Amino acid sequence: MDTPLSTIAVVGLGTMGTGIAEVLALAGREVIGIDISEAAALGAVASLEASTARAVGRGRITEEERAAALARFRTADALQAAADAELVIEVVPESYEIKQQVFRELDAVVSPTAILATGTNALSVTRLAAESQRPERVLGLHFFNPAPAMKLVEVVSSVLTAPPAVEAVTALARELGKEPVAVGDRPGFVADGLLFGYLNQAAAMYEANYASREDIDAAMKLGCGLPMGPLALLDLIGIDTARTVLEAMYAESHDRLHAPAPILGQLSSAGLTGRKAGRGFYTYDAPGGQDVVPDALTPAAGAEAGAGRAVASVGVAGSGTMASGIAEVFAKAGYAVVLAARTQEKADLAKGRIAKSLERSVSKGRLSAEARDETLARITAAGSLDAFAEVDLAVEAVAEDLEIKQQLFAALDKVCRPGAVLATTTSSLPVVAIARATARPEDVIGMHFFNPAPAMKLVEVVRTVLTADEVHATVRAVCAKIRKHPVDCGDRAGFIVNALLFPYLNNAIKMVEQHYASLDDIDAAMKLGGGYPMGPFELLDVVGLDVSLAIEKVLHKEFRDPGLAPAPLLEHLVAAGCLGRKTGRGFREYARR
C-alpha cells in the first residue's frame, strides 16, 4: 500500500481546515479545499494569502515559495473535487450525521486506495469507519489549533484500520514538521482526553463560587506555567465545543469528572459560547474578538477587603527549602525576618542556603552585591520560636503533617504577641484545623507559596470561616509588597492549583495503566498539544510520587468522588520506594548524582 499522499483534499474550510490546508500547501502538497459555503472558501483563500504574506515579511519563506504555495491551493464546493486525492481530511462540525454523510459521499468519489481521515477529537473513529465501504482506510488525524503553529498531530487507529494507512499519514505528519503520536480510538484521545477533564473541573469550581474566574485563571498560569487559564481557554475553544467533547467522554467513561459542568450547558444554551460569540466566561470587545473588556463581574481596580494591620517584621518557622525561600522573599522586600528552626545549627544552615541563593542572583546579574548584603543582614537565624515574640506576621513552613503543624501553632499562640497574623503554608491540610490549635483562630490564615518561592509569583490566600477580614486584608497587602500575585481560596482540599492539577496527573497515570498510550507519548502530547511546560510524568517525578499520592488521597477523602481515587500504579510505585527524581527512579529512571 504505497501511497505518496501528494494530492490532499481538506473538507471544511473553517479555522482548522484552513490552517491544515496552509500547512499542506507550504509543504509542497497539492491541496483541494472543499466547502459548501462560498464565503468560507473565499475566506480560506484570503487567510492563506494573508498568513503567507506575514511569513514572507518575517523572513520565514521567500516570495517565490509563497507564490508556489498559493498556486497549489484551490477551492471547490462539492466533494466530487476530491476524486484525485490520495488523502482526504474532513474537519466538518462535530456531528456523527454530518461526518457520516461526508464519508458516504466520499466512498462514491475517491479511488479505492485513498485514505479517509477524520479530524474529530470527540467522536468515535471506529463508528465513522464502520459506516464506510473501506473501513481499513479510515483513521483519525487530529491537528491542534492553530494548525500552522502547533506541532502535535494525534494519529488515531481504530480496530479496523490497516497499518500501512497509519504508516503513510504518520510519515506525512513528520514531513510536515509535526510530531505524530499514535493513539487508540477513545473520545478526546490523549491531549484532549486529559485537557477537557481539567477544563471541566475548572468550570465546576467557578460555578460553585469557590473562586473568581480571574483567580482561577491566574492560579493555573502562575502556579503551573500554563499559557492560558482554563476559563479563558474554554472561551477560546468554544464552550459548546467543550461540552460536546465532554459529553462524548462521559458517554464512554461514566466518570463524573467528565460529566459536563451545568454552567457549560447554560452558557451554550444562552448562546454565550466564548470568543466567537463575544461573551462566555469573559466578555470580549466583539464576536470573534480576543480582547477582554470589563463587565459586571470584573473586580474593581484596587478593591481590597478593608484596611489591614501594619507588618514590619516577619517570622518564618522551618529550615527546609520552602522556609528558606520564603524568608529570602520577605527579606528582599525589606522586611526584618526571623528564621527559626528546631536548633540554631539548622537555622544557620537555612540562612546559609539563602546566602548561596543570593550569590547566584549576583553572579547572574539579577542582584547587586550591595542588595545581597542588605538582604542577608535583615535575616536573623534563631534556634527557638521564642524569637517570634515581636513579629507582626508568623509564617510556618514545616512538614506537611497536621499534628506537627497543630503543635507548632499552639506554640506560636503562646509566643507571638496579640494581633500578630499567623499563617500556614500548607498545600493540602485544612487550615481551620490548624487554626483551632490556637486561642485566636480569627488571626490564622493560609499563605500557600509555590516552590521555588523566590521565583514563583503565586500565593494562594486561604481564609477559613473564622478568619477575620482584617487578617485577610493584611495578607493581601503583604503579597503586593513582596511582589506576589494573591488569589483568594476557600478552605478546602487542594485549594485552586492542586485541586485542578492532581486529578489531571492522576488521569494521565490511568491512561498508562490502561495501556492506551506510553509515558513519552502522553508527555509529548501535553507539551506540544496543550502548551504545558512539562509533561505529566516529568512533573510527577519532579514533585515526588509520595507527595503526589498524599495530595491525591486528601482530594479523594474530601470530595468522595470515585474518579479522584489515586491510580493503583501510583500507589505501587510509592510502595516500592520509586518516588521520582529524589530516589533516582519514579515513572522514569534517572542518573545518580
Backbone torsions as a table, in degrees:
resi	resn	phi	psi	omega
1	MET	NA	71.0	-177.3
2	ASP	-87.9	105.5	-174.6
3	THR	-119.9	110.6	-175.9
4	PRO	-72.4	-24.5	179.4
5	LEU	55.4	52.5	179.1
6	SER	-94.2	-23.6	177.2
7	THR	-117.6	120.5	-172.4
8	ILE	-130.5	133.0	176.2
9	ALA	-102.1	139.5	175.4
10	VAL	-117.8	116.7	-177.1
11	VAL	-99.7	115.7	-176.9
12	GLY	105.7	107.9	-174.9
13	LEU	-110.1	47.4	168.5
14	GLY	-78.3	-159.9	-177.7
15	THR	-60.1	-45.4	-177.7
16	MET	-69.7	-47.0	-179.2
17	GLY	-60.5	-41.8	178.9
18	THR	-64.5	-40.9	178.6
19	GLY	-63.9	-42.2	178.2
20	ILE	-63.8	-42.3	178.9
21	ALA	-60.3	-40.0	178.7
22	GLU	-63.0	-45.7	179.3
23	VAL	-59.1	-45.0	-178.6
24	LEU	-66.0	-44.4	-178.3
25	ALA	-65.0	-41.1	178.5
26	LEU	-67.4	-22.8	179.7
27	ALA	-90.5	8.8	173.9
28	GLY	92.8	8.6	179.3
29	ARG	-88.5	148.5	169.2
30	GLU	-79.0	125.0	-172.7
31	VAL	-121.6	129.0	176.1
32	ILE	-110.7	111.3	177.9
33	GLY	-92.5	124.1	-174.2
34	ILE	-119.7	127.2	175.9
35	ASP	-155.4	138.2	-179.3
36	ILE	-71.5	-15.5	-180.0
37	SER	-92.8	120.3	177.5
38	GLU	-63.8	-36.8	179.2
39	ALA	-62.9	-39.9	178.9
40	ALA	-65.0	-41.1	179.4
41	ALA	-64.4	-44.8	178.4
42	LEU	-64.1	-38.6	178.4
43	GLY	-64.2	-37.1	178.7
44	ALA	-65.4	-42.4	178.5
45	VAL	-62.9	-45.6	-179.8
46	ALA	-63.3	-40.5	179.4
47	SER	-63.4	-43.0	179.9
48	LEU	-65.8	-39.8	177.7
49	GLU	-63.2	-43.3	-177.5
50	ALA	-69.3	-44.1	-176.7
51	SER	-68.8	-37.9	178.0
52	THR	-71.1	-31.5	175.8
53	ALA	-65.1	-40.8	176.5
54	ARG	-62.8	-38.8	179.8
55	ALA	-64.2	-37.6	176.5
56	VAL	-65.1	-45.4	-179.1
57	GLY	-60.2	-30.2	-178.9
58	ARG	-92.9	1.8	177.3
59	GLY	78.8	15.2	-178.2
60	ARG	-81.8	-31.2	175.2
61	ILE	-137.9	163.6	177.2
62	THR	-90.5	167.1	177.6
63	GLU	-62.9	-35.0	178.5
64	GLU	-65.8	-41.9	177.7
65	GLU	-64.6	-37.4	177.6
66	ARG	-63.2	-47.6	-178.7
67	ALA	-61.3	-38.8	-179.8
68	ALA	-67.6	-40.2	179.3
69	ALA	-64.5	-44.2	179.6
70	LEU	-63.6	-34.9	179.7
71	ALA	-70.0	-24.2	-179.2
72	ARG	-84.0	-5.2	-177.6
73	PHE	-109.2	124.2	174.5
74	ARG	-134.3	158.6	-176.7
75	THR	-118.8	158.3	178.2
76	ALA	-150.2	163.2	-179.2
77	ASP	-112.0	8.4	-179.1
78	ALA	-139.5	148.9	-177.2
79	LEU	-67.1	-17.7	177.3
80	GLN	-58.0	-23.0	-179.6
81	ALA	-67.6	-13.1	-179.9
82	ALA	-88.1	7.2	-172.9
83	ALA	-55.4	-38.6	-176.1
84	ASP	-94.3	2.7	-176.6
85	ALA	-74.2	140.1	175.4
86	GLU	-90.1	-18.1	175.7
87	LEU	-143.3	133.6	174.1
88	VAL	-119.6	127.5	178.1
89	ILE	-113.6	115.1	178.5
90	GLU	-96.7	135.2	175.4
91	VAL	-135.4	51.3	177.4
92	VAL	-86.0	173.8	-176.9
93	PRO	-53.9	151.7	-176.2
94	GLU	-73.6	78.1	179.8
95	SER	-143.1	127.7	177.2
96	TYR	-56.5	-44.2	-175.6
97	GLU	-60.2	-45.9	-178.6
98	ILE	-67.5	-45.9	-177.7
99	LYS	-66.8	-40.8	178.6
100	GLN	-64.0	-37.5	176.8
101	GLN	-62.8	-41.9	177.6
102	VAL	-61.1	-45.1	-178.6
103	PHE	-66.5	-38.7	178.2
104	ARG	-62.2	-43.1	-179.6
105	GLU	-68.8	-37.6	179.0
106	LEU	-65.5	-35.5	177.7
107	ASP	-53.5	-35.4	-176.9
108	ALA	-85.6	-6.7	-172.2
109	VAL	-111.8	-48.4	-170.4
110	VAL	-82.0	166.8	-179.8
111	SER	-72.7	159.3	-179.2
112	PRO	-61.7	-20.7	-178.0
113	THR	-95.3	-2.8	-178.1
114	ALA	-69.8	146.8	176.5
115	ILE	-98.3	135.0	178.0
116	LEU	-109.8	122.1	-177.6
117	ALA	-118.4	136.4	174.2
118	THR	-103.0	140.7	179.0
119	GLY	-93.5	13.0	-177.3
120	THR	-59.2	150.1	169.9
121	ASN	-122.0	4.8	-175.4
122	ALA	-131.1	-24.5	-173.3
123	LEU	-99.1	160.3	-177.3
124	SER	-75.0	119.9	176.3
125	VAL	-65.5	-36.5	179.3
126	THR	-61.6	-44.5	179.7
127	ARG	-63.4	-39.7	177.6
128	LEU	-67.8	-39.8	-179.9
129	ALA	-65.6	-38.4	-177.4
130	ALA	-63.0	-25.3	179.3
131	GLU	-81.8	-10.7	-177.0
132	SER	-89.9	156.5	176.1
133	GLN	-78.0	-12.3	-179.2
134	ARG	-133.4	65.8	-174.8
135	PRO	-60.2	-26.1	-179.9
136	GLU	-69.8	-14.7	-179.2
137	ARG	-101.4	4.5	-177.4
138	VAL	-103.3	134.2	177.5
139	LEU	-152.2	177.5	176.8
140	GLY	-103.8	140.0	176.6
141	LEU	-134.4	92.6	-170.4
142	HIS	-99.5	102.7	173.0
143	PHE	-83.8	164.8	178.9
144	PHE	-117.5	149.1	-173.3
145	ASN	-92.3	131.7	0.1
146	PRO	-82.1	131.4	-173.2
147	ALA	-57.1	-38.7	-179.9
148	PRO	-64.0	-28.6	-174.9
149	ALA	-96.2	-36.2	-172.9
150	MET	-79.5	131.0	-172.9
151	LYS	-83.9	-23.0	-172.6
152	LEU	-79.2	137.9	167.7
153	VAL	-134.6	121.8	176.1
154	GLU	-90.4	122.2	178.2
155	VAL	-99.6	113.7	-168.6
156	VAL	-108.0	120.3	178.0
157	SER	-102.1	140.5	168.1
158	SER	-97.8	177.1	177.7
159	VAL	-68.0	-11.9	-177.5
160	LEU	-98.6	-13.2	-172.2
161	THR	-72.3	134.1	177.0
162	ALA	-77.7	133.6	-179.7
163	PRO	-53.5	-39.4	179.7
164	PRO	-60.4	-32.2	177.1
165	ALA	-66.0	-41.4	177.1
166	VAL	-62.8	-43.6	-179.6
167	GLU	-61.8	-39.1	-178.1
168	ALA	-65.6	-46.2	-177.9
169	VAL	-75.4	-28.3	175.7
170	THR	-65.1	-43.3	177.0
171	ALA	-63.4	-39.6	177.6
172	LEU	-60.8	-46.2	-179.0
173	ALA	-57.5	-42.1	179.8
174	ARG	-65.9	-39.2	178.4
175	GLU	-65.4	-26.5	177.8
176	LEU	-80.2	-1.9	-178.2
177	GLY	83.0	18.5	-179.2
178	LYS	-99.2	167.8	176.3
179	GLU	-109.6	100.8	-179.3
180	PRO	-78.8	138.2	176.0
181	VAL	-122.6	125.2	-178.7
182	ALA	-84.1	125.5	-179.6
183	VAL	-137.0	160.9	176.1
184	GLY	-87.5	179.3	-173.0
185	ASP	-92.0	100.4	170.9
186	ARG	-151.0	149.6	-174.0
187	PRO	-56.0	132.0	178.7
188	GLY	87.2	-17.8	-177.7
189	PHE	52.5	-137.9	-178.1
190	VAL	-88.0	-63.1	-171.0
191	ALA	-61.8	-53.5	-178.7
192	ASP	-71.7	-29.2	177.9
193	GLY	-60.8	-36.6	176.8
194	LEU	-85.4	-39.8	-175.3
195	LEU	-65.7	-44.3	-172.1
196	PHE	-73.3	-28.2	173.5
197	GLY	-63.8	-41.5	177.4
198	TYR	-64.5	-44.7	179.7
199	LEU	-62.7	-39.0	-179.8
200	ASN	-63.6	-42.0	179.3
201	GLN	-67.2	-34.4	176.5
202	ALA	-65.1	-40.8	177.7
203	ALA	-63.2	-41.9	178.9
204	ALA	-65.6	-38.0	177.9
205	MET	-61.6	-43.0	178.4
206	TYR	-67.0	-42.6	-178.6
207	GLU	-61.4	-32.3	-179.7
208	ALA	-80.0	2.8	-178.5
209	ASN	59.8	27.8	178.8
210	TYR	-72.5	-38.2	179.9
211	ALA	-151.4	158.1	179.7
212	SER	-73.4	160.4	178.3
213	ARG	-60.6	-39.9	-179.9
214	GLU	-64.3	-40.9	-179.1
215	ASP	-71.4	-38.0	177.4
216	ILE	-61.9	-46.7	-178.2
217	ASP	-68.2	-42.2	179.3
218	ALA	-64.2	-38.7	-179.0
219	ALA	-61.0	-45.0	-176.6
220	MET	-75.6	-29.9	176.3
221	LYS	-71.7	-48.3	-175.4
222	LEU	-81.6	-30.9	-178.2
223	GLY	-84.3	-25.9	-176.7
224	CYS	-122.0	-3.4	179.3
225	GLY	72.3	25.4	-178.6
226	LEU	-80.5	147.8	-178.8
227	PRO	-69.0	-26.6	179.7
228	MET	-141.1	150.7	172.0
229	GLY	-74.6	161.0	-173.9
230	PRO	-65.2	-36.5	-177.9
231	LEU	-74.9	-38.4	173.9
232	ALA	-63.5	-36.8	179.1
233	LEU	-68.2	-39.2	175.4
234	LEU	-59.8	-40.8	177.3
235	ASP	-62.8	-37.6	179.9
236	LEU	-69.5	-46.2	-179.2
237	ILE	-64.9	-39.5	-171.9
238	GLY	110.9	117.9	-176.1
239	ILE	-64.3	-35.1	177.2
240	ASP	-66.2	-40.1	177.7
241	THR	-63.7	-44.8	179.9
242	ALA	-60.5	-41.2	-180.0
243	ARG	-64.2	-40.1	178.3
244	THR	-61.3	-44.8	179.8
245	VAL	-62.7	-44.8	-178.6
246	LEU	-65.8	-38.5	177.0
247	GLU	-59.3	-43.2	179.3
248	ALA	-65.8	-39.8	179.0
249	MET	-66.1	-43.0	-178.6
250	TYR	-67.2	-35.6	179.5
251	ALA	-59.6	-31.6	180.0
252	GLU	-90.1	-44.0	-171.4
253	SER	-88.3	-28.0	-172.3
254	HIS	53.7	24.2	176.7
255	ASP	-86.6	126.0	-176.9
256	ARG	-61.8	-22.4	177.2
257	LEU	-66.1	-20.3	179.2
258	HIS	-98.8	-7.8	177.9
259	ALA	-67.9	118.3	-173.2
260	PRO	-53.9	131.4	175.5
261	ALA	-57.4	135.8	-177.6
262	PRO	-52.1	-32.9	-178.2
263	ILE	-62.4	-28.1	177.9
264	LEU	-65.6	-41.4	177.0
265	GLY	-68.4	-38.7	-179.4
266	GLN	-65.3	-45.6	179.1
267	LEU	-65.3	-40.7	179.2
268	SER	-62.6	-45.5	-179.2
269	SER	-63.5	-30.6	179.7
270	ALA	-83.9	-1.1	-178.8
271	GLY	79.0	10.5	-180.0
272	LEU	-94.5	74.1	-168.9
273	THR	-95.9	9.1	177.1
274	GLY	114.7	-151.7	-175.5
275	ARG	-55.8	-42.0	-175.1
276	LYS	-62.3	-26.0	178.8
277	ALA	-96.7	-8.2	-177.2
278	GLY	87.8	-4.8	179.2
279	ARG	-160.7	137.5	174.9
280	GLY	-151.2	-115.0	171.1
281	PHE	-69.5	-32.9	176.1
282	TYR	-115.2	170.3	175.2
283	THR	-109.7	137.9	-174.8
284	TYR	-115.0	165.5	-174.6
285	ASP	-66.6	-22.7	179.4
286	ALA	-168.9	159.8	172.4
287	PRO	-56.1	129.1	-176.5
288	GLY	84.4	-3.3	-179.5
289	GLY	-78.9	165.7	-179.9
290	GLN	-121.7	-5.4	179.9
291	ASP	-89.7	121.7	178.5
292	VAL	-75.5	135.2	177.0
293	VAL	-116.6	153.0	-179.5
294	PRO	-61.4	145.3	174.3
295	ASP	-139.0	-168.7	-174.5
296	ALA	-63.6	-21.1	-177.5
297	LEU	-95.1	-6.1	-177.5
298	THR	-70.5	126.7	179.6
299	PRO	-61.6	140.4	177.4
300	ALA	-67.1	139.1	-178.3
301	ALA	-60.1	127.9	176.4
302	GLY	75.5	6.7	-178.1
303	ALA	-74.4	121.6	177.4
304	GLU	-127.9	161.6	-175.7
305	ALA	-83.4	66.5	174.6
306	GLY	79.7	-177.8	-177.9
307	ALA	-84.0	146.7	179.6
308	GLY	-106.8	-171.3	178.8
309	ARG	-91.9	153.0	178.2
310	ALA	-72.0	135.7	178.2
311	VAL	-128.3	115.8	176.8
312	ALA	-116.4	-27.7	-178.3
313	SER	-129.3	146.6	-174.7
314	VAL	-131.6	134.9	172.0
315	GLY	-105.7	134.7	177.5
316	VAL	-120.1	120.2	-178.6
317	ALA	-99.8	124.1	180.0
318	GLY	136.6	165.1	-178.5
319	SER	-134.3	6.7	-178.5
320	GLY	-86.7	-170.3	-177.7
321	THR	-60.8	-43.0	-178.5
322	MET	-66.9	-43.8	-179.6
323	ALA	-61.0	-46.9	-179.3
324	SER	-66.6	-36.4	177.9
325	GLY	-64.3	-42.0	179.3
326	ILE	-67.1	-41.9	177.6
327	ALA	-60.3	-41.0	178.1
328	GLU	-61.8	-42.8	-179.6
329	VAL	-59.6	-48.0	-178.1
330	PHE	-66.9	-40.7	-179.3
331	ALA	-65.9	-40.1	177.4
332	LYS	-60.8	-32.9	-178.2
333	ALA	-81.6	0.6	175.1
334	GLY	100.4	2.8	179.3
335	TYR	-80.4	146.7	167.4
336	ALA	-77.0	126.3	-171.4
337	VAL	-120.9	132.5	169.7
338	VAL	-107.6	119.1	179.6
339	LEU	-104.8	106.7	-174.0
340	ALA	-109.3	135.0	176.2
341	ALA	-127.0	-178.3	-177.4
342	ARG	-70.3	-25.1	176.9
343	THR	-137.3	159.1	177.8
344	GLN	-63.4	-36.2	-179.7
345	GLU	-61.4	-44.8	179.0
346	LYS	-64.8	-39.2	178.7
347	ALA	-64.4	-41.4	178.9
348	ASP	-65.2	-38.9	177.4
349	LEU	-63.7	-40.2	178.7
350	ALA	-64.4	-41.5	177.1
351	LYS	-65.7	-35.3	175.8
352	GLY	-62.4	-36.3	177.3
353	ARG	-64.3	-38.5	177.3
354	ILE	-64.9	-41.4	179.3
355	ALA	-59.0	-42.1	178.7
356	LYS	-65.4	-40.3	178.8
357	SER	-62.8	-43.7	178.9
358	LEU	-65.2	-36.9	179.1
359	GLU	-64.6	-39.0	176.5
360	ARG	-61.8	-40.4	178.8
361	SER	-63.3	-38.0	177.7
362	VAL	-65.0	-45.1	-177.6
363	SER	-64.6	-26.1	179.1
364	LYS	-92.9	3.0	177.5
365	GLY	78.3	13.9	-178.5
366	ARG	-89.8	-15.0	-174.9
367	LEU	-146.6	140.9	177.1
368	SER	-81.2	157.9	178.0
369	ALA	-61.4	-36.5	179.3
370	GLU	-64.9	-43.7	179.1
371	ALA	-65.5	-35.2	176.7
372	ARG	-60.1	-49.0	-177.8
373	ASP	-64.7	-40.5	179.9
374	GLU	-65.0	-41.6	180.0
375	THR	-62.9	-47.2	-177.9
376	LEU	-64.9	-33.2	-178.7
377	ALA	-69.5	-21.7	179.5
378	ARG	-78.9	-10.4	-174.9
379	ILE	-101.8	124.7	175.0
380	THR	-109.7	123.0	177.8
381	ALA	-87.7	132.5	-177.5
382	ALA	-135.5	147.9	-179.1
383	GLY	-98.1	14.4	-178.8
384	SER	-154.5	148.7	176.2
385	LEU	-67.9	-11.5	178.2
386	ASP	-58.6	-23.6	-179.4
387	ALA	-70.3	-7.7	-179.7
388	PHE	-89.3	10.1	-172.0
389	ALA	-56.7	-34.2	-174.9
390	GLU	-114.1	8.0	-178.2
391	VAL	-71.9	152.9	178.5
392	ASP	-90.4	-25.0	-179.7
393	LEU	-140.3	126.1	175.7
394	ALA	-112.2	126.1	-178.6
395	VAL	-118.5	122.2	177.6
396	GLU	-96.0	140.9	176.1
397	ALA	-141.3	60.6	180.0
398	VAL	-105.3	-170.6	-174.6
399	ALA	-56.9	146.1	-178.7
400	GLU	-80.2	70.8	-178.0
401	ASP	-139.1	124.1	-172.9
402	LEU	-59.7	-43.7	-177.7
403	GLU	-64.1	-41.5	179.5
404	ILE	-63.0	-44.1	-179.0
405	LYS	-67.8	-38.5	178.7
406	GLN	-63.4	-40.7	177.9
407	GLN	-63.2	-40.4	179.6
408	LEU	-64.3	-43.9	-178.3
409	PHE	-70.0	-32.1	174.0
410	ALA	-62.2	-37.3	177.9
411	ALA	-70.6	-42.1	178.0
412	LEU	-60.8	-37.2	-180.0
413	ASP	-58.1	-35.7	-179.0
414	LYS	-81.8	-31.6	-172.9
415	VAL	-88.3	-45.3	-171.3
416	CYS	-73.0	147.2	-177.9
417	ARG	-69.6	157.1	174.9
418	PRO	-59.2	137.8	-179.9
419	GLY	93.2	-12.4	176.7
420	ALA	-68.9	142.0	176.7
421	VAL	-87.4	133.0	-179.4
422	LEU	-111.8	121.2	-175.2
423	ALA	-122.7	139.8	174.7
424	THR	-109.1	143.3	177.9
425	THR	-96.9	15.5	-177.8
426	THR	-52.3	145.0	177.1
427	SER	-107.0	-8.1	-173.8
428	SER	-147.4	-12.3	-175.8
429	LEU	-92.3	154.4	179.1
430	PRO	-69.8	121.2	-178.0
431	VAL	-63.5	-36.6	-177.4
432	VAL	-64.6	-32.1	178.2
433	ALA	-68.2	-31.6	176.0
434	ILE	-74.2	-41.4	-179.0
435	ALA	-61.9	-36.6	-176.8
436	ARG	-69.8	-8.4	174.7
437	ALA	-76.5	-7.7	179.5
438	THR	-110.7	169.3	174.5
439	ALA	-92.9	6.4	-179.0
440	ARG	-137.9	60.9	-177.1
441	PRO	-60.2	-20.5	178.9
442	GLU	-68.4	-18.3	180.0
443	ASP	-93.3	1.9	-174.3
444	VAL	-103.8	138.1	-178.0
445	ILE	-149.3	160.6	174.9
446	GLY	-95.7	136.0	171.4
447	MET	-128.4	89.6	-175.9
448	HIS	-87.7	99.7	174.0
449	PHE	-79.6	160.8	178.2
450	PHE	-115.1	148.1	-173.8
451	ASN	-91.7	133.0	-1.4
452	PRO	-80.1	130.6	-173.6
453	ALA	-56.7	-38.8	179.8
454	PRO	-64.4	-27.8	-175.8
455	ALA	-95.9	-35.2	-173.9
456	MET	-80.2	130.9	-172.3
457	LYS	-86.4	-13.3	-171.7
458	LEU	-90.0	140.5	166.3
459	VAL	-133.9	122.4	174.1
460	GLU	-85.2	118.9	-178.9
461	VAL	-96.7	113.2	-169.7
462	VAL	-112.1	108.8	178.0
463	ARG	-101.9	141.4	178.2
464	THR	-92.5	179.0	176.9
465	VAL	-68.2	-11.3	-178.4
466	LEU	-105.1	-12.9	-175.5
467	THR	-65.0	131.8	179.8
468	ALA	-73.1	145.1	177.3
469	ASP	-55.8	-38.6	-178.7
470	GLU	-63.0	-36.5	178.7
471	VAL	-69.2	-42.5	177.6
472	HIS	-60.3	-46.8	179.5
473	ALA	-62.6	-36.7	178.7
474	THR	-60.7	-48.1	-177.0
475	VAL	-68.0	-38.3	176.0
476	ARG	-59.7	-42.9	179.9
477	ALA	-66.6	-39.9	177.7
478	VAL	-62.5	-42.4	178.6
479	CYS	-57.9	-41.0	178.9
480	ALA	-63.5	-39.7	-178.0
481	LYS	-69.6	-33.9	179.4
482	ILE	-90.0	9.3	175.1
483	ARG	62.4	42.1	172.9
484	LYS	-111.6	155.5	178.5
485	HIS	-97.6	111.9	179.6
486	PRO	-85.9	140.0	170.2
487	VAL	-124.1	137.5	-176.8
488	ASP	-86.1	133.6	179.0
489	CYS	-133.8	152.8	168.6
490	GLY	-83.3	169.0	-175.0
491	ASP	-87.4	79.0	175.4
492	ARG	-141.2	160.9	-170.8
493	ALA	-53.8	133.2	173.4
494	GLY	84.7	-15.9	-176.6
495	PHE	52.4	-130.7	178.8
496	ILE	-93.3	-59.4	-168.3
497	VAL	-63.2	-55.8	-176.1
498	ASN	-67.0	-31.3	179.3
499	ALA	-67.0	-27.2	177.6
500	LEU	-96.1	-33.3	-175.7
501	LEU	-74.2	-46.3	-169.4
502	PHE	-74.5	-32.4	170.6
503	PRO	-61.3	-36.7	175.8
504	TYR	-62.3	-45.3	178.4
505	LEU	-64.2	-39.8	179.6
506	ASN	-63.4	-40.2	179.2
507	ASN	-67.6	-32.5	175.6
508	ALA	-63.8	-40.6	178.1
509	ILE	-63.3	-40.1	179.0
510	LYS	-62.1	-35.1	177.0
511	MET	-60.3	-40.6	179.1
512	VAL	-69.9	-41.9	178.0
513	GLU	-56.7	-37.5	-177.5
514	GLN	-85.2	4.7	179.5
515	HIS	57.8	32.0	-179.7
516	TYR	-80.0	-38.6	-179.6
517	ALA	-153.4	160.7	-178.6
518	SER	-85.3	163.8	175.2
519	LEU	-54.1	-47.9	-175.7
520	ASP	-64.1	-41.6	-178.9
521	ASP	-67.9	-38.6	179.1
522	ILE	-67.2	-44.8	178.1
523	ASP	-61.4	-43.7	179.5
524	ALA	-63.9	-41.5	-178.3
525	ALA	-61.4	-42.4	-176.5
526	MET	-76.5	-29.8	176.9
527	LYS	-76.2	-43.0	-176.0
528	LEU	-84.7	-32.7	-176.6
529	GLY	-98.0	-24.8	-177.3
530	GLY	-111.7	-6.4	179.8
531	GLY	73.5	18.9	-180.0
532	TYR	-75.1	138.6	179.2
533	PRO	-66.9	-26.0	177.5
534	MET	-137.4	148.3	172.6
535	GLY	-71.7	161.6	-176.0
536	PRO	-60.0	-35.1	-178.2
537	PHE	-79.6	-32.3	170.9
538	GLU	-60.5	-45.1	-177.3
539	LEU	-67.2	-43.2	178.6
540	LEU	-58.0	-43.0	-179.6
541	ASP	-68.2	-30.7	177.4
542	VAL	-74.3	-46.3	-179.4
543	VAL	-63.5	-38.5	-174.7
544	GLY	108.4	125.9	-175.9
545	LEU	-68.4	-30.4	177.3
546	ASP	-68.4	-41.7	177.1
547	VAL	-63.9	-43.2	-179.4
548	SER	-63.2	-42.7	179.3
549	LEU	-63.4	-41.7	179.9
550	ALA	-60.7	-42.6	179.6
551	ILE	-67.4	-41.4	177.7
552	GLU	-58.9	-42.6	-179.4
553	LYS	-64.7	-39.8	178.8
554	VAL	-64.0	-43.7	178.9
555	LEU	-62.7	-43.6	-179.1
556	HIS	-65.0	-40.9	-179.8
557	LYS	-65.7	-38.2	-176.6
558	GLU	-73.4	-46.9	-171.6
559	PHE	-96.9	-13.6	175.5
560	ARG	56.2	27.6	179.9
561	ASP	-93.3	123.9	-179.4
562	PRO	-55.5	-31.7	-179.8
563	GLY	-66.9	-15.3	179.4
564	LEU	-93.8	-2.5	178.4
565	ALA	-60.2	130.7	-178.2
566	PRO	-55.5	137.6	177.5
567	ALA	-60.3	132.6	-179.8
568	PRO	-54.0	-34.9	179.7
569	LEU	-60.3	-38.0	177.9
570	LEU	-64.5	-43.0	179.2
571	GLU	-64.4	-39.3	-179.2
572	HIS	-65.7	-42.5	-179.8
573	LEU	-65.0	-40.3	178.5
574	VAL	-65.1	-42.4	178.8
575	ALA	-61.9	-29.9	179.6
576	ALA	-84.6	-0.4	180.0
577	GLY	81.1	11.3	178.7
578	CYS	-91.3	91.7	-169.1
579	LEU	-104.7	4.6	179.6
580	GLY	112.6	-153.0	-175.4
581	ARG	-58.8	-34.7	-174.9
582	LYS	-67.4	-21.3	176.9
583	THR	-109.2	-0.6	179.8
584	GLY	88.1	-7.9	178.5
585	ARG	-153.9	132.6	174.0
586	GLY	-142.3	-114.3	171.3
587	PHE	-74.0	-24.4	174.4
588	ARG	-127.8	168.5	176.5
589	GLU	-100.9	145.9	-177.1
590	TYR	-127.5	149.1	179.3
591	ALA	-67.7	135.6	177.3
592	ARG	-71.8	139.7	178.4
593	ARG	-101.1	NA	NA
